Amino acid sequence: KWTPIGNSSVAFTGNFDGDGHSVSGMFINTTSTHNGLFGNSSGTVQNLKVENSWVSGGKFTAGVVGRNTGSVVNAKNSASVFGKDECIGGVIGSSYQKDNKTNSVIKKVTNNGFVIGDKNVGGVAGCASYVTVDGAENTVAIEGFGYVGGLFGGIGSSSKNDVKNLKNIGSVTGKHFVGGISGYCGGSVTLNDLALNKTSSYSCYDFYPCGVIQNAYNDGDITGLRYVGGVAGEVCYGMIGNLANKGVVIGEGGVGGIVSSMSNSTSRSLYNTGNISGLTYVGGITGYNKEGVSSSAYSTGKVDGDSLVGLMIGYNYNTTMADYYYLKQGDQEPFGQNNGGGVATPKTETEMKSADFVELLGDAFTYDSGLNDGYPVLNWEIE
């Protein structure tokens, strides 16, 4: 049985350097908060792996650090993590700013342990806000009810969020706000009744910004009900770019290959090759897109639904777009409904697997016939 270093009252403030060693056999089974090898840390935890371990607890529960307001660098988790309440993660339960002014830092971390929780459940961190991330990966299944992501259960509102170099290959299963990378980013998100499985909603204003997400890749299957996306369930006032989805995405209301619902955001260099299915607001790139600017995107996956279904966007409102391309599939349209903002151009499979097509997409993409079944890939994927 392990007593975490740091608790709800006292944080670890030093520098713990594991020098590449592993911690094994850690057992935590409690209903209290702040659980992990470190329960609470505002210092630096680096160069270690937690494996062959079991962690079960309340809010702020993870394999390595329950609550981080400092730095977690070059850390791996292979412990199985189970949590009640919220902020349940494989590596970190919650990562938040220090002293209300300095971002917490997550760098070069990997989760290989199964994570199951209720709300804000992620392979890397359940909750993350005012955070700087450079390099994070999840390889296994993540499961929760609401705000569930392969890497982050949710990325909270902050213009200071700077999140990049992200990969998920594990399946992600939830009900509301479910994404291959993050369940949501910014916005005011709401689960109306967790116990009774009722509906969810969100509001997007400029004081709920997502920040920046770039260089993100999902190859896991994503399953949920509302606000389900290959990369994110929802994005509000964000700057997102160099994003890819290859996984199957299944939901009901609001389903997108990249993002389910995106408002007042700038997006660039996106692609989806996964099959997307839902009931309403279903799109190969986004299910619902409102008042933004988007450029350089393509989708090749099948898109199925009942209403407001498009090979690119289910419902588009006043979003300016350029260089949008989709694989021609019979008579299916690129937009379920397009209320101003732009057009998308159909292409054949042969055209999309050519070097000429990469030139249309721009410098962020590259052509390599041996990758991605011949379709263009993002430069950062092969760097």
C-alpha positions in Angstrom: 0.0 0.0 0.0 1.4 3.4 -1.0 0.9 6.7 0.7 1.2 9.4 -2.1 3.9 12.1 -1.8 2.0 15.3 -1.3 -1.7 15.6 -0.4 -4.6 18.1 -0.5 -2.8 20.3 2.0 0.9 20.0 1.1 2.5 19.8 -2.3 5.9 18.4 -3.2 8.1 21.3 -4.2 11.4 19.7 -5.1 13.0 17.9 -8.1 12.4 14.2 -8.3 14.6 12.7 -11.0 14.0 9.0 -11.5 17.1 8.6 -13.7 15.2 6.3 -16.0 14.2 3.8 -13.3 10.8 2.2 -12.7 8.5 2.2 -9.7 6.7 -1.1 -9.4 4.1 -2.7 -7.2 2.4 0.5 -6.0 -1.1 -0.1 -4.6 -3.6 2.6 -3.9 -7.3 1.9 -3.1 -9.2 4.8 -1.5 -12.0 7.2 -2.0 -10.0 10.3 -1.0 -8.4 12.8 -3.4 -4.9 13.4 -4.7 -3.6 10.0 -5.6 -0.6 8.7 -7.5 3.1 8.2 -6.8 2.8 11.9 -6.1 -0.5 13.1 -4.8 0.3 16.8 -5.2 3.3 18.3 -6.8 4.3 21.9 -7.7 7.9 20.9 -8.3 9.4 18.7 -11.1 8.9 15.0 -11.5 10.9 13.5 -14.3 12.6 10.5 -15.9 10.6 7.6 -14.4 8.0 4.9 -15.1 5.3 3.6 -13.0 4.4 0.0 -13.8 2.7 -3.2 -12.5 0.6 -1.0 -10.2 -3.0 -0.3 -9.3 -4.5 3.1 -8.4 -8.1 3.7 -7.4 -9.3 6.9 -5.8 -11.4 10.1 -5.9 -10.7 13.4 -7.6 -7.2 14.0 -8.8 -6.2 10.4 -9.3 -3.4 9.2 -11.7 -0.4 6.8 -11.9 2.3 9.4 -11.6 1.0 12.8 -10.2 -2.5 13.3 -8.9 -2.4 17.1 -9.1 0.4 18.9 -11.0 1.1 22.6 -10.8 4.8 22.2 -11.7 6.4 20.0 -14.4 6.1 16.4 -15.4 8.8 15.4 -17.9 9.7 12.2 -19.6 7.3 10.1 -17.5 5.5 6.9 -18.4 2.5 5.2 -16.7 1.6 1.6 -17.1 -0.5 1.3 -13.9 -4.2 0.7 -14.2 -6.1 3.8 -13.0 -9.7 3.8 -11.7 -11.4 7.0 -10.5 -14.6 8.3 -9.1 -15.5 12.0 -9.3 -13.4 13.9 -11.8 -9.9 14.6 -13.1 -8.8 11.0 -13.6 -5.7 10.5 -15.8 -3.1 7.9 -16.7 -0.1 10.1 -16.0 -1.6 13.1 -14.3 -5.0 13.7 -12.7 -5.1 17.5 -13.1 -2.5 19.9 -14.5 -3.1 23.6 -13.7 -1.2 26.8 -13.4 1.1 27.6 -10.5 0.5 30.8 -8.4 -2.2 31.9 -10.9 0.5 33.1 -13.4 2.8 30.2 -14.6 1.6 27.4 -16.8 2.1 23.9 -15.6 4.3 21.8 -18.0 3.8 18.3 -19.5 6.6 17.1 -21.7 7.4 13.7 -23.3 4.9 11.6 -21.4 3.2 8.3 -22.4 0.4 6.4 -21.0 0.2 2.6 -21.4 -2.3 1.9 -18.6 -6.0 1.5 -18.8 -7.9 4.4 -17.4 -11.6 4.3 -16.3 -13.4 7.1 -14.6 -16.6 9.2 -14.5 -15.9 12.8 -15.6 -12.8 14.4 -17.1 -11.0 11.2 -17.9 -7.8 11.2 -20.1 -4.9 8.9 -20.9 -2.4 11.7 -20.1 -4.4 14.1 -17.9 -8.0 14.1 -16.9 -8.1 17.9 -16.4 -5.7 20.4 -18.0 -5.8 24.2 -18.1 -3.2 26.9 -18.2 -0.9 24.2 -19.5 2.1 23.9 -21.8 2.3 20.4 -23.4 5.1 19.3 -25.8 4.9 15.6 -26.6 2.2 13.3 -25.2 1.0 9.9 -26.2 -1.7 7.3 -25.2 -1.7 3.7 -26.5 -4.6 2.0 -24.6 -8.3 2.2 -24.0 -9.8 5.1 -22.1 -13.3 5.0 -20.7 -15.6 7.4 -18.9 -19.0 9.1 -19.0 -18.4 12.7 -19.8 -15.5 14.8 -20.9 -13.4 11.8 -22.1 -10.3 12.0 -24.3 -7.5 9.8 -25.4 -5.0 12.3 -24.0 -7.0 14.9 -22.1 -10.5 14.6 -20.6 -10.8 18.3 -21.2 -8.6 21.3 -21.9 -10.0 24.1 -19.9 -10.5 27.7 -20.9 -7.3 29.7 -21.2 -5.6 31.7 -24.0 -2.3 30.5 -22.5 -2.9 26.8 -23.4 -0.2 25.7 -25.7 -0.6 22.0 -26.6 1.3 20.3 -29.3 2.8 17.0 -30.6 0.1 14.6 -29.5 -0.7 11.0 -30.5 -3.5 8.6 -29.6 -3.9 5.1 -30.8 -6.2 3.7 -28.0 -9.9 3.5 -28.3 -11.9 6.1 -26.4 -15.4 5.4 -25.1 -17.8 7.9 -23.4 -21.2 9.5 -23.6 -20.7 13.3 -23.8 -17.8 15.4 -25.1 -15.6 12.6 -26.3 -12.5 13.0 -28.4 -9.4 11.1 -29.6 -7.2 13.9 -28.1 -9.5 15.8 -25.8 -13.2 15.7 -24.9 -13.3 19.5 -25.2 -11.1 22.6 -25.5 -12.4 25.9 -24.0 -16.1 26.8 -23.8 -18.5 26.4 -20.9 -19.4 22.7 -21.1 -22.3 21.2 -19.2 -23.6 17.7 -18.3 -27.1 18.3 -17.2 -27.5 15.1 -15.2 -24.7 12.6 -14.9 -26.7 9.9 -13.1 -29.7 9.9 -15.4 -27.7 10.1 -18.6 -29.4 13.3 -19.8 -28.2 15.6 -22.5 -25.2 17.9 -22.6 -24.6 21.4 -23.9 -21.9 24.1 -24.2 -21.6 27.9 -24.6 -18.8 29.7 -26.4 -17.7 33.2 -25.6 -14.4 35.0 -26.0 -13.7 34.6 -22.3 -13.8 30.8 -22.7 -10.8 30.4 -25.1 -9.3 27.1 -26.0 -5.8 28.4 -26.8 -3.6 26.5 -29.2 -3.6 22.8 -30.3 -1.3 21.8 -33.0 0.4 18.6 -34.4 -2.2 16.1 -33.1 -3.0 12.6 -34.5 -5.6 10.1 -33.6 -5.8 6.5 -34.8 -8.1 5.1 -32.2 -11.8 4.4 -32.6 -14.0 7.0 -30.8 -17.5 6.2 -29.5 -20.0 8.4 -27.8 -23.4 10.0 -27.9 -23.1 13.8 -28.1 -20.2 16.0 -29.1 -17.9 13.3 -30.5 -14.8 14.1 -32.5 -11.8 12.3 -33.9 -9.6 14.9 -32.3 -11.9 16.9 -30.0 -15.5 16.9 -29.0 -15.7 20.8 -28.9 -13.4 23.7 -29.6 -14.2 27.4 -28.6 -12.1 30.3 -29.7 -9.2 28.1 -30.5 -6.3 28.1 -32.9 -5.9 24.5 -34.1 -3.7 23.1 -36.9 -1.9 20.1 -38.3 -4.5 17.7 -37.1 -5.3 14.2 -38.4 -7.8 11.4 -37.7 -7.7 7.9 -39.0 -10.1 6.3 -36.5 -13.7 5.4 -36.8 -15.9 7.9 -35.1 -19.4 6.9 -33.9 -22.0 9.1 -32.1 -25.5 10.5 -32.3 -25.7 14.3 -32.0 -22.7 16.2 -33.3 -20.1 13.9 -34.8 -16.9 15.0 -36.7 -13.8 13.5 -38.1 -11.7 16.2 -36.5 -14.0 18.2 -34.2 -17.7 17.7 -33.4 -18.5 21.3 -32.8 -16.3 24.3 -33.4 -17.1 28.0 -32.8 -15.2 31.2 -33.5 -12.0 29.3 -34.2 -9.2 29.3 -36.7 -8.2 25.9 -38.1 -5.7 24.9 -40.8 -4.1 21.8 -42.3 -6.6 19.1 -41.3 -7.4 15.6 -42.7 -9.7 12.7 -42.0 -9.5 9.2 -43.5 -11.8 7.5 -40.9 -15.4 6.6 -41.3 -17.9 8.9 -39.5 -21.4 8.0 -38.5 -24.2 9.6 -36.4 -27.7 10.8 -36.5 -27.5 14.6 -36.9 -24.8 17.3 -37.4 -22.4 14.8 -38.9 -19.3 15.7 -41.0 -16.0 14.3 -42.2 -14.2 17.3 -40.7 -16.7 18.9 -38.4 -20.3 18.2 -37.4 -21.1 21.9 -36.7 -18.9 24.9 -37.6 -19.8 28.5 -36.7 -18.1 31.8 -37.4 -14.5 30.8 -38.0 -11.8 30.7 -40.5 -10.6 27.3 -41.9 -8.1 26.4 -44.6 -6.4 23.4 -46.2 -8.4 20.3 -45.4 -9.4 17.0 -46.9 -11.6 14.0 -46.0 -11.8 10.6 -47.6 -13.9 8.6 -45.1 -17.5 7.6 -45.4 -20.0 9.8 -43.6 -23.4 8.5 -42.6 -26.3 10.0 -40.8 -30.0 11.0 -40.9 -30.0 14.9 -41.1 -27.4 17.7 -41.6 -24.8 15.3 -42.9 -21.9 16.3 -45.2 -18.7 14.7 -46.4 -16.9 17.8 -45.0 -19.2 19.7 -42.6 -22.7 18.7 -41.3 -23.8 22.3 -40.6 -21.8 25.4 -41.5 -22.7 28.9 -40.5 -20.7 31.9 -41.6 -17.3 30.2 -41.6 -14.8 31.3 -44.2 -12.9 28.3 -45.8 -10.4 27.8 -48.5 -8.8 24.7 -50.1 -11.4 22.2 -48.8 -11.4 18.9 -50.7 -13.3 15.7 -50.4 -13.3 12.2 -52.0 -16.2 12.1 -54.4 -18.7 9.4 -53.2 -21.7 9.2 -55.5 -24.0 12.2 -55.2 -23.3 12.9 -51.5 -22.8 16.6 -50.8 -19.9 18.2 -48.9 -22.3 20.1 -46.6 -25.4 19.0 -44.9 -26.3 22.7 -44.8 -24.1 25.6 -45.7 -25.3 29.0 -44.5 -22.5 31.1 -46.1 -18.8 30.8 -45.9 -17.2 28.8 -48.7 -17.2 25.8 -50.9 -15.5 22.4 -51.1 -14.1 20.7 -54.2 -14.6 17.0 -55.1 -11.6 14.9 -56.1 -11.2 11.3 -57.3 -9.0 8.9 -55.4 -6.4 9.1 -58.1 -6.3 12.9 -57.9 -6.0 12.8 -54.1 -3.1 10.4 -54.2 -1.0 12.6 -56.4 1.8 15.0 -55.8 -0.2 17.7 -57.5 -2.9 17.4 -54.8 -0.3 18.1 -52.1 0.6 21.4 -53.8 -3.1 22.4 -53.5 -3.1 21.6 -49.7 0.0 23.7 -49.0 3.4 23.4 -47.2 2.1 21.6 -44.1 1.4 18.4 -46.1 3.8 16.0 -47.9 3.4 13.3 -50.5 4.7 9.8 -49.8 2.9 6.9 -51.7 4.0 4.4 -49.0 2.2 6.2 -46.2 -1.5 6.7 -45.3 -2.6 4.4 -48.2 -1.2 7.0 -50.6 -3.1 10.0 -49.3 -1.1 13.1 -48.2 0.3 13.2 -44.7 1.3 16.1 -42.5 5.0 16.9 -42.3 5.2 16.7 -38.6 4.0 13.0 -38.6 7.2 11.9 -40.3 9.7 14.3 -38.9 
